[in-house]
């Protein structure tokens, strides 16, 4: 669960860094992390992508994918009615089959949060317990080009409106210019803005926009930086920049999460977002998670799919499986 105290995250960062998280200290730490073997990473991802699951696991895999989806609408033309329709699908993805699980969350712009909360009603709750969360993109999504004051106001407004999760974007320009201290401070400040008056906190997902970071080394450094600053999740993409989520990048981020857990005992979530549309591809991510950090990560507070169209394909495959008109080739190699 998200830490409710910023002090905890900052104190841990200071202890690990051996000093305050300024540009010099963070540069020394982040650039001291071994470089990524790109060939090896892509080979590992390709190998995991060819792994099969047992026939008896087909139904489990499809249901698990549904339960990990952040059903998303992030368009300038979004309306309260569109958000209500999204919520209806999130709560009851397949009206013809009451056994279909709910998705983990609906992800909307901050001004749409009140409509999502209202539409969810009693279904609004912890996705680990069968509820549906409300996630809001914030901090001048998708560019991140705004003052810190505006970013914090954006975040605080969404949390006050009932958002359970905040998906923030890092300042990629600052990161690429080596201004690591600035990026750290902004993430830490947004984490503080996620606090509620009762002492609880919205979960903070930090979007790296990996398509703009260009190199695997940058992705690894940005992942470490985001976790050091207090992020509860690291997320690949806004879905507005290509390439968005890829299996090698997600594998790399999972390896960072694994190493962080070994170092500190803290579990951090990972969210690939953008471009994952087919069940067969989503299964590859499930296998990669299980083989890299363990099956315990395959639950909503530790792994999500950011998607708008993936659910439709999963439901189609689920219907084929239920009616017997299913071919394993439709979505994954089967043992």
C-alpha positions, -999 to 999 in steps of 0.1 A, spaced: 0 0 0 12 36 -5 33 51 22 13 80 39 44 99 50 67 117 26 94 117 53 96 79 51 104 80 14 129 110 17 147 95 46 151 62 28 164 81 -2 189 101 19 201 69 35 206 51 2 222 81 -16 245 90 13 233 126 11 206 150 1 189 142 -33 204 171 -52 217 169 -88 253 159 -78 243 132 -54 217 118 -77 239 119 -107 266 100 -88 241 74 -77 222 70 -109 252 69 -132 268 44 -109 241 19 -118 255 -6 -143 245 1 -179 218 -20 -196 229 -48 -219 204 -40 -246 210 -72 -266 206 -93 -235 175 -75 -224 158 -79 -257 167 -115 -259 153 -121 -224 121 -103 -234 118 -123 -267 123 -156 -248 96 -147 -222 73 -137 -251 75 -172 -265 67 -189 -232 35 -208 -231 8 -213 -204 -10 -246 -197 -44 -252 -212 -60 -252 -178 -47 -217 -172 -64 -200 -201 -95 -189 -182 -74 -178 -152 -52 -157 -174 -80 -140 -192 -98 -132 -159 -66 -120 -143 -59 -96 -172 -94 -81 -168 -88 -76 -131 -56 -57 -138 -69 -33 -164 -71 5 -159 -99 12 -184 -91 46 -198 -105 75 -216 -82 105 -220 -95 126 -248 -103 163 -251 -138 153 -262 -145 133 -230 -179 141 -214 -197 131 -182 -218 107 -203 -188 91 -218 -173 86 -184 -205 71 -171 -205 46 -200 -169 37 -192 -178 31 -156 -207 9 -166 -183 -12 -186 -157 -13 -158 -182 -26 -133 -200 -50 -157 -176 -58 -186 -198 -85 -200 -235 -82 -193 -241 -117 -207 -218 -133 -181 -221 -123 -145 -189 -142 -136 -167 -117 -155 -145 -98 -130 -145 -61 -128 -115 -41 -140 -91 -25 -115 -98 11 -122 -111 37 -145 -86 64 -155 -98 98 -165 -88 135 -165 -91 152 -131 -122 172 -140 -140 139 -148 -132 124 -114 -165 135 -97 -185 119 -125 -166 86 -122 -170 85 -84 -207 92 -86 -213 66 -114 -193 39 -95 -214 43 -63 -210 12 -41 -186 -3 -66 -160 23 -58 -134 7 -37 -102 -13 -34 -96 -34 -66 -78 -60 -45 -111 -66 -28 -133 -65 -59 -139 -28 -61 -130 -3 -88 -107 26 -82 -107 60 -98 -74 70 -113 -68 106 -124 -40 118 -147 -24 150 -133 6 173 -134 -2 188 -168 -6 154 -185 7 144 -210 35 170 -215 42 178 -179 49 214 -191 36 235 -162 48 251 -131 50 230 -99 23 252 -84 -1 242 -111 9 205 -110 3 204 -72 -31 221 -76 -40 197 -103 -31 168 -81 -48 181 -49 -80 189 -68 -83 153 -81 -76 138 -47 -102 160 -31 -127 150 -57 -122 113 -48 -94 100 -69 -78 69 -54 -47 70 -77 -28 98 -93 -9 92 -126 17 120 -129 42 127 -157 78 135 -150 95 165 -166 113 147 -193 131 178 -204 146 183 -169 155 146 -167 173 145 -201 191 177 -191 205 160 -160 184 180 -136 177 150 -114 172 170 -82 144 189 -98 127 158 -110 131 142 -75 117 172 -58 87 174 -81 78 138 -76 82 141 -38 60 172 -38 33 155 -58 35 126 -34 28 150 -6 -2 165 -25 -16 129 -26 -22 130 12 -57 133 24 -68 151 56 -74 118 73 -38 108 69 -43 83 41 -29 88 6 -38 83 -30 -14 59 -47 11 77 -69 20 63 -104 49 80 -120 48 81 -158 83 80 -174 72 84 -210 98 59 -220 94 66 -257 110 100 -251 138 88 -229 153 71 -259 178 47 -242 174 18 -218 199 33 -195 177 64 -192 147 42 -185 166 24 -157 178 57 -142 143 73 -144 128 42 -128 152 43 -99 148 81 -95 110 78 -94 111 51 -67 136 70 -47 113 100 -47 84 81 -33 64 67 -63 42 38 -56 41 27 -92 63 33 -122 44 35 -155 58 33 -190 38 58 -210 10 83 -214 -2 65 -245 2 97 -264 38 91 -275 52 62 -296 67 38 -289 46 34 -258 47 1 -237 71 -25 -250 80 -59 -235 117 -51 -231 111 -18 -214 85 -33 -191 110 -62 -183 136 -36 -175 113 -17 -151 103 -50 -135 140 -58 -129 144 -24 -112 114 -32 -90 128 -66 -82 162 -51 -72 145 -23 -51 125 -50 -32 157 -70 -26 174 -38 -13 146 -23 8 119 -49 12 94 -25 -4 71 -36 -32 66 -11 -60 40 -15 -88 46 -14 -126 21 -3 -152 27 -7 -189 4 16 -208 -3 23 -244 -3 -1 -274 -13 -34 -256 -45 -43 -274 -45 -81 -278 -50 -109 -252 -20 -128 -266 2 -98 -259 -12 -92 -224 -4 -129 -216 32 -122 -224 33 -95 -198 17 -118 -172 45 -144 -179 71 -117 -177 59 -104 -144 56 -139 -129 91 -149 -141 108 -116 -130 92 -105 -97 69 -134 -89 32 -142 -92 25 -122 -60 29 -91 -82 -1 -102 -103 -26 -82 -82 -40 -48 -87 -19 -29 -62 13 -41 -79 6 -44 -116 -18 -28 -141 -24 -26 -178 -32 9 -190 -56 2 -219 -87 14 -237 -92 -14 -262 -75 -45 -246 -107 -53 -226 -127 -59 -258 -103 -85 -271 -101 -103 -237 -139 -105 -236 -140 -119 -271 -115 -146 -262 -133 -153 -230 -166 -158 -248 -149 -181 -273 -135 -202 -245 -169 -203 -228 -188 -214 -259 -161 -238 -271 -154 -218 -302 -118 -212 -291 -85 -218 -307 -53 -215 -286 -37 -198 -315 -62 -169 -310 -42 -156 -281 -12 -176 -269 9 -207 -275 -6 -234 -253 11 -265 -238 
